[in-house]
């Protein structure tokens, strides 16, 4: 609390205690007045419920008097007396049924002196249920007339019944009983024109109610006849108990008034008191603020000028002298102090300006030299980077050119002797066949050669020699064909440095590259043979730089083989657990582009490496096994030389696929 108080300004320290005292007094006063009004509202409502309960009892008594009067008029009619004397039930029905309907009676009954029923008419609501009216029927012989409350078998209904004797000049003939059900409709009639509700119960069991949420037969308990609050289905009511009395029994009637209206009145009362409190609080705050401002305004002026002088170093400011008390003396003294400091600062500023001039000149010279040095350093780094890239490209180009010359020379030197061997094999095979035929003819003419010659024939195994010689010549034929195929591939691949732009069969270039890499595709100790799947489309010759495209094929296929060699293969049950495979697909796109897709089923390339795969000098291979220029040069050949696209798509665990797209006619696409 002390820390909070220390952070307040002077006006707040003046106005806060004033507000707390005034608002506390105001709040206590309003709370006391509000409670007094709320208690008066509740007391008035309780009195209103009491008056309503008393009115209901009077209405019930009036209803009884009215029905008794109607019964007396009916029982004293001459036609009724004559019908009873004759015990004419039809006449009684004719007279009394219309009366029952007009008076809306639930029961009209005529009995003789012995209690035998001469006529009985009931309403459809009452039905055939048994009415417990023995006590009232037995009183007929006494000629008494009174009102009572009758039970119905099952206890679901209560009838308000009246009996009156039927007399003649000769004496008592019998009695007439009329009854009206004490139901919800009767209670609604009593409560009409009011927002209050009625519940009639007998020993806590509901007989009738104007509340839909309180059906008949529901149990209800109220302790006494005084006014109290009662909760029914989460709705609170003010309740007052009264009674409907008969000769043999009485019923309790409860008058209910919803407390929601009282609560709404209380809420409105407290809302108004709250608004009064809010308005008075605003008035008190305004008055307190004006008083605090009048006291603190001169001190605030001194404080604000002091803050501005120290914050902005503006020593030309002066404090206005608003009063001639102690605050005015402080303002005059502060003005004198500000003037003295201003004079000292002027002298200091002049000296500082001279020093800043010298410092500024020196800083400008140093900054200029630093910027020149940084610019030269940046240019030098860019030049060095460019030289490195150019050097590697030149080395790569020279290497590929030398490789092309070497391959072409080796292919030429091998091709000459291979041609001699391949050309002479045909004659050697023909001459051998002639010698074998001659030997067979000689054996036919001389079937029994000398013993020494026969021994020599057996020593050299002549029959095996003849059979094996044909196989040797056939093997030599296959070997020479294989060498010629390799030589043709080497001669085709030797166009790596060829700059001529001409139509080329891309499939032939791919096949020649695969021929060069054939030794790497074969099975090894650590892996099975790499399977190559060719899915060539129907593609015509494409105008391109053949040697450069062969270099791209070589780089991508070599990288695919490297990726497949990184897999850990396992040999089990005479089988490898995984088959390495390279798939090559070609197709024509919209008759304008040729797409070559080269895919492997290796481990894949991580996403962060895919973004750098075409960057110069980027490599994941160990030092000495890669320069990082292979894919960069391939990307340059496809995009810049052939105006095409080279993209890579890789999934970890599934493999990598490179897509090469080049136009079918580079001249038209440029």
C-alpha positions, 0 to 999 in steps of 0.5 A: 500500500505504501508503495502504491501511495508513493507512486501517486501524484499530488492531485491524486493524493489529495482527491483519493481520500476525499473520494473514499470518505464521500463515497463510503458515506454515500454507499452506506446511506443508499444501502440503508435506504434501499434495504428499507424500500425493499423490505417495504416492497416485500411487506406490501406484497405479503399483505396483498397475498393475504388479501387475495387469500381472504378474497378467495375464501369469501368467493368460495363461501359466496359460491356455496351460498349461490349454489344453495340458493339455486338448490332450494329453488329447484327442490321447492318446485311443484313439478319436482315434488309431484315427480318425487311423490310418483317416483317418476324418474323420467319426469325428474330427468326431464326437469333436472337435466336442463338445470344441470347443464345450465348450472354447469353441475357435475352431479344432480341426484334425488333420493327418497327417505330410505336413501334410494336413488330416484334419479341421478345425472352426472357430467362426462368428466365425473363418469361412473366413478363411485362418490362417497356420499353415504353420510350426506344421503343418510341425512335425508331422513332428518330433513336437514339442508347443508353443504359438504365436501365429498370424496370420489373413490380413488381420491382424484377429485373432491366434490362441493356438494349441497343437500336440500329436503323435498317436502310436501304438505303431508311431510318429508318426501326425500332430498335433492343433492347437487355437486360441483367438482372442485377442479382447475377450472373453478380455481381459475374462475376464482383467480381470474383477473389476477396474476396469482395462482391457487392450489387446493390440497388435502393432507398435502396431496394436490386436488386442483391447481392453476399452475400447469407445473403442479398437476393433481395428485402431486405431493405438496407440503406447507407448514403453517397458515402464515405467509412464507416463500415456497419453491415449485419447479425452481420458481419461487412464490410467496404462499398463504394458506387458507381453507375450504370448509365442509361439514365432514372435512376441510381442504387447504387452499394455497394462494401463490404470488410469483416472487419474480415480480418482487425480484424485478421490483427489487432489481429495478430499485437497486438499479436506480439506487446504483445510477444515483450512486454513480451520478453522485460519485461522478459529481463527487469526483468532479468536485474533488478533482477541481479542488485538487487541481486548484491546490496542485496546479501551481506546483504542477507548473513548477514540476512540468517546467523542471521536467522539460528543462531536464528532459529537453535541455531547454534552458530558455523555459521559465516557470509562471509565477501564479501565486505569492505564497511559498510556491511562488518563491520556489518558482522564482528561485527555479527561474534564476537557477535555469538562467545561470545554467543556460549561461554555462551551457552556452559557454560549454557549447562554443568549446564543444563546437570547435572540438566537433569540427575537428572530430567530424573532419577526421571521422569523414576521412576514416569513413571514406577510406573504410568504405573504399576498402570494403568495396574493394574487398567485396569486388575481390571476393566476387572476382575470386568466386567467379575465377573459381567457378570459371577454373572448375568449368575450364578444368571440367571442360578440358577434362571432358575434351581430353577424355573424348580425345583419349576415348576416340584414340583408344576406340580407333586403336582397338577398332583396327585389330578387332576388325582384323579378328572379326573379319578373319573369323569368318574365313577361319570358321569356313576353313576349319569346316573344310578341314573337318569335312576333309578329315571325315572323308579321309576316315571314310576312305581309310577306316583302318589307319595305321596303329601309330596314327590311331594312337595319336588320334586317341591321344588328342581326342579328335572328336572332342577337338572337333566339337570344341573347336566349333565352340571356340570359334563361336565364342570368339565371334561373340567376343569380337561382337562385344568388343565392336559394340563397346568400341562403337559406344566409345566412339559415340561417347567421344563426342563429349567436347563436340560443339556441333548442333545437329539431330541426335537419337537420344535413346542411342546416347542413353544406351551408349552411356549405359554401355560405358557404365556397364562395369558398375552395373554388374553385381558385386560382393556387397550388392546384386546387379543393378537392373536397368528398366528402359521405357522408351517412347516414340521420339524422333531425332532431336536437334541438340548438342549431343556431347553435352547431353551425353555428359548430363546422362553420365552425371545423373546415371553415375549419381544414381549408381552411387546412391544405390551403392549406399544401400545396405543389402543383405544376402539371405537364402540365396537371395538379396533382400532388395533389388536395386533398379534404375528406370529410364522413361522418355516421352513426347510432351505436346509435340514440343518437348521431350522428357527424359526421366531417370529414377532410382529406388535408393534411399532418397535425398533429404529436402534440405539437400534437394534445395542445394543440389544444383548449386556450384561446389555443393557435394555430399561425397567425401573429399577427392570423390566429387567437385560439386560441379557435375549437377551444376554443369548439367543444370547449365547445359539443360537450361542455358544451352538447350533452353530446357528444364532440369528438376529433381523429385525425391522421397526418403526411403523410396528414391530419387527421380530427375526430369529433363525437358528439352525442346524438340527444335531448339531453333524454334524455341529460342 
